[in-house]
Amino acid sequence: RQDANDSLNEWYSIMGHSIFDPNYALFMKNINDNITYRPNHLEYFKFIGHIIGKAIYDNKYMNCYFTRPFYKYILDMLINIIQIWN
């Protein structure tokens, strides 16, 4: 049982690093130094959402950080526009 838990912890750790790795970024810079979306970006967002949701459900740590409004959204708390801009 412990080996399986260690493997799962390692998997979430690897996924957390991979999701936010600039080489796999959901956003990319174009020639004019503007940020653009990747093709099929919504599929990437959905996939990452599933991984993060599963980590929360499994009570596992992922080495990544989110904005305060995102955490409030996950917890179904009210978010105001000032919180989004700060």
SEVEXRO-468055 format. One record per atom (N, C-alpha, C, CB): x, y, z; atom name; residue number from 1; residue in one letter. Coordinates in pm, whole numbers, plus 50000, padded with zeros to 5 digits. Glycine has a CB too. Example, Ala and Ser with C-alpha at 12.3 -4.5 7.8 and 13.67 -1.06 7.14 Angstrom:
BEGIN
{node {51319, 49431, 50780}, N, 1, a} {node {51230, 49550, 50780}, CA, 1, a} {node {51320, 49670, 50780}, C, 1, a} {node {51131, 49553, 50905}, CB, 1, a} {node {51285, 49775, 50708}, N, 2, s} {node {51367, 49894, 50714}, CA, 2, s} {node {51290, 50003, 50787}, C, 2, s} {node {51408, 49940, 50572}, CB, 2, s} 
! end
This chain:
BEGIN
{node {50083, 49880, 50000}, N, 1, r} {node {50000, 50000, 50000}, CA, 1, r} {node {50087, 50126, 50000}, C, 1, r} {node {49906, 50000, 50121}, CB, 1, r} {node {50194, 50124, 50078}, N, 2, q} {node {50283, 50239, 50084}, CA, 2, q} {node {50352, 50265, 49950}, C, 2, q} {node {50388, 50218, 50194}, CB, 2, q} {node {50392, 50158, 49881}, N, 3, d} {node {50456, 50175, 49750}, CA, 3, d} {node {50362, 50241, 49650}, C, 3, d} {node {50502, 50039, 49696}, CB, 3, d} {node {50236, 50202, 49654}, N, 4, a} {node {50137, 50261, 49563}, CA, 4, a} {node {50118, 50409, 49596}, C, 4, a} {node {50002, 50186, 49573}, CB, 4, a} {node {50113, 50442, 49724}, N, 5, n} {node {50097, 50581, 49765}, CA, 5, n} {node {50219, 50665, 49725}, C, 5, n} {node {50075, 50590, 49917}, CB, 5, n} {node {50339, 50609, 49741}, N, 6, d} {node {50460, 50679, 49699}, CA, 6, d} {node {50461, 50703, 49549}, C, 6, d} {node {50585, 50599, 49740}, CB, 6, d} {node {50417, 50604, 49473}, N, 7, s} {node {50411, 50617, 49327}, CA, 7, s} {node {50311, 50725, 49287}, C, 7, s} {node {50374, 50484, 49262}, CB, 7, s} {node {50197, 50728, 49355}, N, 8, l} {node {50095, 50829, 49325}, CA, 8, l} {node {50146, 50969, 49359}, C, 8, l} {node {49965, 50799, 49402}, CB, 8, l} {node {50213, 50982, 49472}, N, 9, n} {node {50271, 51112, 49509}, CA, 9, n} {node {50372, 51158, 49405}, C, 9, n} {node {50338, 51104, 49647}, CB, 9, n} {node {50455, 51067, 49359}, N, 10, e} {node {50554, 51101, 49258}, CA, 10, e} {node {50487, 51141, 49127}, C, 10, e} {node {50649, 50982, 49234}, CB, 10, e} {node {50381, 51070, 49090}, N, 11, w} {node {50308, 51101, 48966}, CA, 11, w} {node {50251, 51243, 48972}, C, 11, w} {node {50195, 50999, 48942}, CB, 11, w} {node {50187, 51278, 49085}, N, 12, y} {node {50132, 51413, 49099}, CA, 12, y} {node {50243, 51518, 49097}, C, 12, y} {node {50051, 51425, 49229}, CB, 12, y} {node {50356, 51488, 49156}, N, 13, s} {node {50469, 51580, 49155}, CA, 13, s} {node {50518, 51604, 49013}, C, 13, s} {node {50584, 51527, 49243}, CB, 13, s} {node {50534, 51498, 48938}, N, 14, i} {node {50578, 51509, 48798}, CA, 14, i} {node {50475, 51585, 48716}, C, 14, i} {node {50602, 51369, 48737}, CB, 14, i} {node {50348, 51555, 48736}, N, 15, m} {node {50243, 51625, 48661}, CA, 15, m} {node {50241, 51773, 48694}, C, 15, m} {node {50106, 51562, 48690}, CB, 15, m} {node {50257, 51807, 48823}, N, 16, g} {node {50259, 51948, 48863}, CA, 16, g} {node {50371, 52024, 48795}, C, 16, g} {node {50273, 51959, 49014}, CB, 16, g} {node {50488, 51963, 48787}, N, 17, h} {node {50601, 52027, 48718}, CA, 17, h} {node {50577, 52034, 48568}, C, 17, h} {node {50732, 51952, 48748}, CB, 17, h} {node {50524, 51929, 48510}, N, 18, s} {node {50504, 51923, 48365}, CA, 18, s} {node {50397, 52020, 48317}, C, 18, s} {node {50468, 51782, 48323}, CB, 18, s} {node {50290, 52031, 48394}, N, 19, i} {node {50179, 52119, 48353}, CA, 19, i} {node {50227, 52262, 48336}, C, 19, i} {node {50065, 52113, 48456}, CB, 19, i} {node {50315, 52306, 48425}, N, 20, f} {node {50359, 52445, 48422}, CA, 20, f} {node {50498, 52463, 48361}, C, 20, f} {node {50358, 52501, 48561}, CB, 20, f} {node {50548, 52361, 48297}, N, 21, d} {node {50677, 52369, 48227}, CA, 21, d} {node {50660, 52460, 48106}, C, 21, d} {node {50727, 52226, 48185}, CB, 21, d} {node {50746, 52561, 48090}, N, 22, p} {node {50733, 52652, 47975}, CA, 22, p} {node {50735, 52580, 47840}, C, 22, p} {node {50843, 52754, 47979}, CB, 22, p} {node {50799, 52466, 47833}, N, 23, n} {node {50803, 52392, 47706}, CA, 23, n} {node {50668, 52333, 47670}, C, 23, n} {node {50906, 52283, 47714}, CB, 23, n} {node {50579, 52316, 47768}, N, 24, y} {node {50445, 52263, 47743}, CA, 24, y} {node {50339, 52369, 47769}, C, 24, y} {node {50420, 52140, 47829}, CB, 24, y} {node {50377, 52494, 47770}, N, 25, a} {node {50288, 52602, 47813}, CA, 25, a} {node {50160, 52609, 47731}, C, 25, a} {node {50361, 52735, 47805}, CB, 25, a} {node {50055, 52651, 47797}, N, 26, l} {node {49929, 52674, 47727}, CA, 26, l} {node {49935, 52802, 47645}, C, 26, l} {node {49813, 52680, 47826}, CB, 26, l} {node {50023, 52890, 47682}, N, 27, f} {node {50041, 53015, 47609}, CA, 27, f} {node {50181, 53015, 47548}, C, 27, f} {node {50021, 53138, 47702}, CB, 27, f} {node {50193, 53078, 47435}, N, 28, m} {node {50325, 53086, 47371}, CA, 28, m} {node {50341, 53224, 47309}, C, 28, m} {node {50342, 52974, 47264}, CB, 28, m} {node {50463, 53271, 47301}, N, 29, k} {node {50489, 53401, 47241}, CA, 29, k} {node {50506, 53384, 47091}, C, 29, k} {node {50615, 53467, 47304}, CB, 29, k} {node {50453, 53481, 47019}, N, 30, n} {node {50472, 53477, 46874}, CA, 30, n} {node {50586, 53571, 46835}, C, 30, n} {node {50341, 53515, 46800}, CB, 30, n} {node {50608, 53590, 46709}, N, 31, i} {node {50721, 53670, 46658}, CA, 31, i} {node {50715, 53814, 46709}, C, 31, i} {node {50722, 53669, 46506}, CB, 31, i} {node {50597, 53869, 46723}, N, 32, n} {node {50580, 54008, 46766}, CA, 32, n} {node {50584, 54024, 46918}, C, 32, n} {node {50450, 54064, 46713}, CB, 32, n} {node {50625, 53920, 46989}, N, 33, d} {node {50634, 53920, 47135}, CA, 33, d} {node {50497, 53934, 47202}, C, 33, d} {node {50726, 54033, 47181}, CB, 33, d} {node {50393, 53894, 47132}, N, 34, n} {node {50260, 53889, 47190}, CA, 34, n} {node {50231, 53748, 47236}, C, 34, n} {node {50153, 53937, 47087}, CB, 34, n} {node {50148, 53737, 47338}, N, 35, i} {node {50111, 53604, 47386}, CA, 35, i} {node {49991, 53555, 47307}, C, 35, i} {node {50079, 53606, 47539}, CB, 35, i} {node {49999, 53434, 47260}, N, 36, t} {node {49889, 53374, 47185}, CA, 36, t} {node {49852, 53240, 47248}, C, 36, t} {node {49927, 53356, 47035}, CB, 36, t} {node {49735, 53193, 47213}, N, 37, y} {node {49689, 53063, 47262}, CA, 37, y} {node {49742, 52952, 47173}, C, 37, y} {node {49535, 53058, 47268}, CB, 37, y} {node {49764, 52839, 47232}, N, 38, r} {node {49800, 52720, 47156}, CA, 38, r} {node {49676, 52669, 47083}, C, 38, r} {node {49859, 52609, 47248}, CB, 38, r} {node {49696, 52600, 46972}, N, 39, p} {node {49582, 52532, 46910}, CA, 39, p} {node {49525, 52431, 47010}, C, 39, p} {node {49624, 52461, 46776}, CB, 39, p} {node {49397, 52415, 47011}, N, 40, n} {node {49328, 52323, 47102}, CA, 40, n} {node {49352, 52357, 47249}, C, 40, n} {node {49373, 52180, 47075}, CB, 40, n} {node {49369, 52485, 47280}, N, 41, h} {node {49399, 52524, 47418}, CA, 41, h} {node {49288, 52484, 47515}, C, 41, h} {node {49421, 52673, 47425}, CB, 41, h} {node {49164, 52483, 47471}, N, 42, l} {node {49055, 52445, 47561}, CA, 42, l} {node {49066, 52299, 47603}, C, 42, l} {node {48920, 52470, 47494}, CB, 42, l} {node {49114, 52214, 47515}, N, 43, e} {node {49136, 52073, 47551}, CA, 43, e} {node {49245, 52061, 47657}, C, 43, e} {node {49172, 51990, 47427}, CB, 43, e} {node {49350, 52142, 47643}, N, 44, y} {node {49457, 52142, 47743}, CA, 44, y} {node {49404, 52188, 47879}, C, 44, y} {node {49574, 52232, 47698}, CB, 44, y} {node {49328, 52299, 47878}, N, 45, f} {node {49271, 52349, 48003}, CA, 45, f} {node {49183, 52244, 48069}, C, 45, f} {node {49191, 52478, 47978}, CB, 45, f} {node {49101, 52179, 47990}, N, 46, k} {node {49012, 52077, 48044}, CA, 46, k} {node {49092, 51961, 48104}, C, 46, k} {node {48917, 52024, 47935}, CB, 46, k} {node {49194, 51916, 48034}, N, 47, f} {node {49278, 51807, 48083}, CA, 47, f} {node {49346, 51846, 48215}, C, 47, f} {node {49383, 51769, 47979}, CB, 47, f} {node {49405, 51965, 48218}, N, 48, i} {node {49471, 52011, 48339}, CA, 48, i} {node {49371, 52026, 48453}, C, 48, i} {node {49543, 52145, 48313}, CB, 48, i} {node {49253, 52073, 48422}, N, 49, g} {node {49148, 52083, 48524}, CA, 49, g} {node {49114, 51948, 48584}, C, 49, g} {node {49023, 52146, 48466}, CB, 49, g} {node {49110, 51847, 48501}, N, 50, h} {node {49082, 51711, 48550}, CA, 50, h} {node {49195, 51662, 48642}, C, 50, h} {node {49064, 51613, 48433}, CB, 50, h} {node {49318, 51687, 48602}, N, 51, i} {node {49433, 51644, 48683}, CA, 51, i} {node {49432, 51716, 48818}, C, 51, i} {node {49567, 51673, 48608}, CB, 51, i} {node {49412, 51847, 48817}, N, 52, i} {node {49410, 51923, 48941}, CA, 52, i} {node {49292, 51881, 49028}, C, 52, i} {node {49404, 52074, 48912}, CB, 52, i} {node {49176, 51861, 48967}, N, 53, g} {node {49060, 51814, 49042}, CA, 53, g} {node {49084, 51679, 49106}, C, 53, g} {node {48939, 51806, 48951}, CB, 53, g} {node {49148, 51590, 49035}, N, 54, k} {node {49180, 51457, 49089}, CA, 54, k} {node {49278, 51469, 49204}, C, 54, k} {node {49238, 51365, 48978}, CB, 54, k} {node {49376, 51558, 49193}, N, 55, a} {node {49472, 51579, 49303}, CA, 55, a} {node {49399, 51630, 49427}, C, 55, a} {node {49582, 51679, 49261}, CB, 55, a} {node {49307, 51722, 49409}, N, 56, i} {node {49230, 51773, 49523}, CA, 56, i} {node {49147, 51661, 49583}, C, 56, i} {node {49139, 51891, 49480}, CB, 56, i} {node {49081, 51585, 49499}, N, 57, y} {node {48997, 51473, 49546}, CA, 57, y} {node {49081, 51371, 49622}, C, 57, y} {node {48927, 51406, 49427}, CB, 57, y} {node {49201, 51342, 49572}, N, 58, d} {node {49289, 51243, 49636}, CA, 58, d} {node {49368, 51302, 49752}, C, 58, d} {node {49385, 51186, 49534}, CB, 58, d} {node {49349, 51432, 49779}, N, 59, n} {node {49420, 51501, 49887}, CA, 59, n} {node {49571, 51492, 49866}, C, 59, n} {node {49381, 51441, 50024}, CB, 59, n} {node {49614, 51517, 49742}, N, 60, k} {node {49756, 51509, 49706}, CA, 60, k} {node {49811, 51647, 49677}, C, 60, k} {node {49775, 51417, 49584}, CB, 60, k} {node {49938, 51663, 49701}, N, 61, y} {node {50010, 51788, 49679}, CA, 61, y} {node {50060, 51795, 49535}, C, 61, y} {node {50127, 51802, 49778}, CB, 61, y} {node {50036, 51909, 49472}, N, 62, m} {node {50094, 51936, 49341}, CA, 62, m} {node {50179, 52061, 49355}, C, 62, m} {node {49983, 51953, 49229}, CB, 62, m} {node {50298, 52058, 49306}, N, 63, n} {node {50390, 52170, 49319}, CA, 63, n} {node {50355, 52279, 49218}, C, 63, n} {node {50536, 52124, 49301}, CB, 63, n} {node {50245, 52349, 49244}, N, 64, c} {node {50203, 52457, 49157}, CA, 64, c} {node {50122, 52556, 49240}, C, 64, c} {node {50120, 52404, 49036}, CB, 64, c} {node {50111, 52677, 49192}, N, 65, y} {node {50045, 52783, 49265}, CA, 65, y} {node {49939, 52847, 49177}, C, 65, y} {node {50146, 52888, 49314}, CB, 65, y} {node {49833, 52894, 49242}, N, 66, f} {node {49723, 52958, 49170}, CA, 66, f} {node {49690, 53091, 49236}, C, 66, f} {node {49600, 52867, 49167}, CB, 66, f} {node {49611, 53169, 49169}, N, 67, t} {node {49569, 53298, 49225}, CA, 67, t} {node {49463, 53277, 49332}, C, 67, t} {node {49516, 53390, 49114}, CB, 67, t} {node {49452, 53376, 49420}, N, 68, r} {node {49351, 53369, 49527}, CA, 68, r} {node {49209, 53354, 49470}, C, 68, r} {node {49359, 53495, 49614}, CB, 68, r} {node {49170, 53428, 49364}, N, 69, p} {node {49036, 53406, 49309}, CA, 69, p} {node {49013, 53263, 49260}, C, 69, p} {node {49012, 53502, 49195}, CB, 69, p} {node {49117, 53199, 49207}, N, 70, f} {node {49103, 53060, 49163}, CA, 70, f} {node {49072, 52969, 49281}, C, 70, f} {node {49231, 53013, 49091}, CB, 70, f} {node {49146, 52988, 49391}, N, 71, y} {node {49119, 52907, 49511}, CA, 71, y} {node {48978, 52932, 49561}, C, 71, y} {node {49221, 52939, 49621}, CB, 71, y} {node {48935, 53058, 49561}, N, 72, k} {node {48799, 53089, 49606}, CA, 72, k} {node {48695, 53023, 49515}, C, 72, k} {node {48776, 53242, 49611}, CB, 72, k} {node {48723, 53022, 49386}, N, 73, y} {node {48632, 52958, 49291}, CA, 73, y} {node {48619, 52809, 49322}, C, 73, y} {node {48681, 52979, 49147}, CB, 73, y} {node {48731, 52744, 49347}, N, 74, i} {node {48729, 52601, 49379}, CA, 74, i} {node {48646, 52575, 49505}, C, 74, i} {node {48872, 52547, 49398}, CB, 74, i} {node {48656, 52666, 49603}, N, 75, l} {node {48585, 52651, 49730}, CA, 75, l} {node {48443, 52707, 49724}, C, 75, l} {node {48661, 52720, 49841}, CB, 75, l} {node {48399, 52750, 49606}, N, 76, d} {node {48265, 52804, 49584}, CA, 76, d} {node {48239, 52927, 49671}, C, 76, d} {node {48160, 52697, 49613}, CB, 76, d} {node {48340, 53013, 49681}, N, 77, m} {node {48329, 53138, 49757}, CA, 77, m} {node {48308, 53253, 49659}, C, 77, m} {node {48455, 53162, 49845}, CB, 77, m} {node {48249, 53361, 49709}, N, 78, l} {node {48226, 53478, 49625}, CA, 78, l} {node {48358, 53545, 49589}, C, 78, l} {node {48133, 53577, 49696}, CB, 78, l} {node {48364, 53592, 49466}, N, 79, i} {node {48483, 53662, 49416}, CA, 79, i} {node {48436, 53797, 49363}, C, 79, i} {node {48557, 53579, 49305}, CB, 79, i} {node {48506, 53905, 49402}, N, 80, n} {node {48471, 54034, 49344}, CA, 80, n} {node {48582, 54081, 49250}, C, 80, n} {node {48447, 54139, 49456}, CB, 80, n} {node {48552, 54180, 49172}, N, 81, i} {node {48644, 54225, 49067}, CA, 81, i} {node {48774, 54278, 49125}, C, 81, i} {node {48578, 54333, 48983}, CB, 81, i} {node {48770, 54338, 49243}, N, 82, i} {node {48892, 54391, 49306}, CA, 82, i} {node {48989, 54277, 49336}, C, 82, i} {node {48858, 54468, 49436}, CB, 82, i} {node {48938, 54164, 49381}, N, 83, q} {node {49024, 54050, 49410}, CA, 83, q} {node {49090, 53997, 49283}, C, 83, q} {node {48943, 53938, 49478}, CB, 83, q} {node {49021, 54005, 49174}, N, 84, i} {node {49077, 53956, 49048}, CA, 84, i} {node {49193, 54044, 49003}, C, 84, i} {node {48968, 53951, 48939}, CB, 84, i} {node {49181, 54175, 49022}, N, 85, w} {node {49284, 54268, 48976}, CA, 85, w} {node {49403, 54276, 49070}, C, 85, w} {node {49225, 54404, 48958}, CB, 85, w} {node {49388, 54231, 49195}, N, 86, n} {node {49500, 54238, 49291}, CA, 86, n} {node {49579, 54113, 49295}, C, 86, n} {node {49450, 54269, 49429}, CB, 86, n} 
! end
